[in-house]
Each structure stands twice: as C-alpha cells, then as structure tokens.
Amino acid sequence: MTILKLPGMIDAHVHMREPGGTHKEGVTSGTAAALAGGVIGILEMPNTNPATTDSQTFHYKHALYRSKSRCDFGLFLGSGGSNLAELDKLGGKVAGLKLYLDTTFGDLYMRDSSLLDRIWERWPGPGPICVHSESDRSLSLALALTARYDQKLHVCHVSTAAALGAILAAKDRGLAVTCEVTPHHLFLTSEDTARLGSLGMMKPPLASPVDRETLWQNLGHVDCLATDHAPHTLEEKAGIAPPPGVPGVETALVLLLNAVHQGKLDETRLIELTHTGPLRVFPITPPPESWVEADIDARHQLSARLLHTRCGWTPFEDVWVTGRILRTCIRGRIAFDQGTVCAAPGSGQDMVRQMRVGETRPDDQA
C-alpha cells in the first residue's frame, strides 16, 4: 500500500437535483458521494426546479445546502434573460452566472440571444459568466461578447477539438477565458455509445476518439476538471425519451489516479486540475485543514453497488482502475473513512467569498 495525500478536489460543476428532483439525487446523498470520491467542495448549477434565478430561489436553495450538505459548497445563479435586476443583487454571493446557450435539460435555455449583450454588460462578477455551449455559433458569440465587455468567461464541459481550439486561440489573444473538461469526455468516446446505450447520453454528447485525444494532448492548457455530475434514475434512462446526464462525482478522482498510474498524467497536474485550478477560476476559498488520502496501489473494479449516489449506476461500471480513495478530511475532521461517510448533513459551509458589488478581490489587484 502506498498512500498519496492530496489537497482534495473542488468539483466546479454538479447538479445535485435539489430542489425538484430528489428521486434522482439530493444534497445529502450527492455530497456523501462527493466525499467518497475525495471531493471537499462542490459548485452547484442553477437548473433545478425551481431554477436559481432570483433572491428568493437563491436563499431557499442556500438554506437547503446549509442544512444538508456534508461537504463545502457554492451556488451558481442562472439567467434566461429576464432577471437583470437580480444580477446586481446576487453577483457577490454566487460562484458565477450560468447561461445555457444551446438546448439542455431544464428550462434555462437562452432563447432570445438579443438579451445577451445586456447580460454581459451588466454582470458585476466577481465570478465568471459560465456558458453551456455545444455549437460553434454559440461559443463564437460568447467569446465575442467577452471581448466587447471585458468580462471573465468560463466554458463548461469542453468536449471537441474545435471548441478547445477556439478557446485556446482566444486565450492567445488575451481574453479572460477559462475552460473545464469532464471525466466522461476524457475516458469515453462516441465508440462507447453502443455499449452504454442511454446511459451514455449526455450533453455535450460523447465525442470522437480524435476529439478525446486532443483533450489529452492539450490538458496542460485546460483550467480545471469538473464532473458535470448529473444523475437520473435507471427508469428514466430506460424511458422513451431518456434525459441526458451521467453521475460522476464519486469516480472522477479515482479515474485520474488511474491515469497517473498509466503515465498519462502527473501528480502536479492532477492537483492543478482538481484543486488549484478551480480556486483560480472562481471566487471561492477551500475549507482549511482539508485533504484526501488515496492508496495509489489498490487495483479494483468500479461498481455501482459501492457508490453513494442515489441514482445507483455509473457509466464506468466494471472498469478496472488503480487507485482508491481511503479517507477525506475537512477542517481537520474525518468526513469519509474507507467506505463510511462520517460527516453529518449540514456540516458543509459556503465557499464563496461574499463581496459587495464593485468590491475588488485582493488577487484581482495583482
């Protein structure tokens, strides 16, 4: 047994389905899965039911997390274009603003692109504008608006060589743009869809092996890895119109440890992708005295029966990996220990560095 101590993963893109979808997942079950996966903090997306788009829905969801989360957390604000006044009120309390520029699960799809100028002009930060973009058109539009209004842009779940190329070109031009990749786009491709069936349906969809290889080759230019943990039940996935999304918060770090074992990734880059990267992109502070211990020699098969997520399945079923999460510690207290979740619901705290509108973070003054 060889023990590796890591600072703990910050997963900057999760959907814990509460409120409105707790038959799929909930804050308590989802954050238990996070701890089992070596995750010490999560950033929750706004497309719940109701969506997090104003002060009422934000404070309601925040209260849920304060009472139920087992790990630290931050919330995103969403917009469909009709809540401009709320941007000023909540900008300093959230991890960022999430916009859905292409069709996705939920009701926050930005159908009126004429409102985007007003949103880009008005967003006060300090968190970035984060976009769900699956088309060249929507990504080009987001990059152009970012340049026009001198905003910070974060592109979620980049899956193709074309999208990554556009983002890297924008970085070269000096735009304040960052991006994330997901484990399923790094470890699966469109060739896996026949085997997985509807369990392999997600947005963006699984891309080609060439796209995946491009992600790996350019991983040094990617800012962070985020799971896009988006569980649905097996019954929903087996239905006539299965919803897109896969669970991932509990398997991401183990898959990355396996990549380290295979020589595809080094430990320094692993930490940058899962910990220091998210801290640079988002206005968050991780819990102090927090860390993860992993046995990097342990070889085992991933199995849904060992997972804590409520949905009870994984697209990585039966995959052999080398590396196992042994324990997760938050604020000096063991939160997960060799299969047992020890942290109580409500022990998690808000990671967002709350600010007054117009205030500048110390690291922005450098």
NORSUL-V539788 format. One record per backbone hydrogen bond with DSSP energy under -1.0 kcal/mol. CO is the residue of the C=O (numbers start at 0). NH is the residue of the N-H. If there is no record, write none. Layout:
# NORSUL-V539788
co=[CO/CO]
nh=[NH/NH]
This chain:
# NORSUL-V539788
co=[1/3/5/8/8/10/12/12/13/16/18/20/20/25/26/27/28/29/30/31/32/33/34/37/39/40/41/42/43/45/45/50/51/53/54/55/56/57/58/59/60/61/62/63/64/68/71/72/73/74/76/82/85/86/89/91/95/96/97/98/99/108/111/112/114/115/116/117/118/127/128/129/130/131/134/135/136/137/138/139/140/141/142/143/144/145/151/152/153/154/159/160/161/162/163/164/165/166/167/168/169/170/174/175/177/178/178/179/180/181/182/183/188/189/191/192/195/196/197/200/206/207/208/209/210/211/212/213/215/217/223/228/232/233/235/245/247/250/251/252/253/254/255/256/257/258/259/265/266/267/268/269/270/270/271/272/273/274/275/276/277/281/282/287/288/290/291/292/292/293/294/297/299/301/302/303/313/315/318/320/323/325/326/327/327/328/329/332/334/334/335/336/339/343/348/350/351/355/360/361]
nh=[295/293/291/39/40/42/227/228/44/20/48/23/24/29/30/31/32/33/34/35/36/38/37/8/71/10/73/13/75/47/51/52/77/57/58/59/60/61/62/63/64/65/66/67/68/347/41/350/43/94/97/85/89/90/92/354/76/129/78/131/109/110/114/115/118/119/120/121/122/96/153/98/155/100/138/139/140/141/142/143/144/145/146/147/148/150/128/177/130/179/163/164/165/166/167/168/169/170/171/172/174/173/176/152/154/222/223/157/225/185/186/187/191/192/195/196/198/199/200/244/189/211/212/213/214/215/216/217/218/220/180/14/236/237/238/229/251/254/255/256/257/258/259/260/261/263/262/269/270/271/272/273/274/275/276/224/9/278/279/280/281/283/352/330/331/328/5/325/326/3/323/322/320/317/305/306/316/318/301/299/294/337/292/334/335/290/332/329/341/342/327/339/336/346/72/284/353/358/363/364]
